[in-house]
């Protein structure tokens, strides 16, 4: 979903995606936006990224909502790190294990909350469970650092915004702006950051 906006902003974008249907949709959207010449679509898996894209060639690699579903996150992060150019960055957005525990407990799903707490990978079994794992702050830092990149920032995404009732925002003038400012500060303030719905890490080669 970032490919077309980034291409429209002047970037040359390569998208690696295993689904041919998703790539066809991307190409159609790129043509409609007039940026098809800036987007290269490659069918393949993320753990083979360094075989599909020239190593050291990408100024930025985005992996948002990916590491929770790959077979081996260590292999995938290593492949992404190999593609990052010297001075380039890797941006990773992942589901937070501790946030998932809290959200399930608050909603009354106490058995699921305990299962998530007991499982170091932050996964639970069930027909509605789509994620293979979730992460915490230190685990995410270690995963990226072990691939040879320097983690410059880990921030929360959805620290308090997901907890504020919509009625509060609708009935209170200025609440949206106040929430945005609170979220901005909370995103980098432990331990609030560490219970955000998702964790966003920026790392540099």
Order of alpha helices (4+ residues) and beta strands (2+ residues): alpha-beta-alpha-beta-alpha-beta-alpha-beta-alpha-alpha-alpha-beta-alpha-alpha-beta
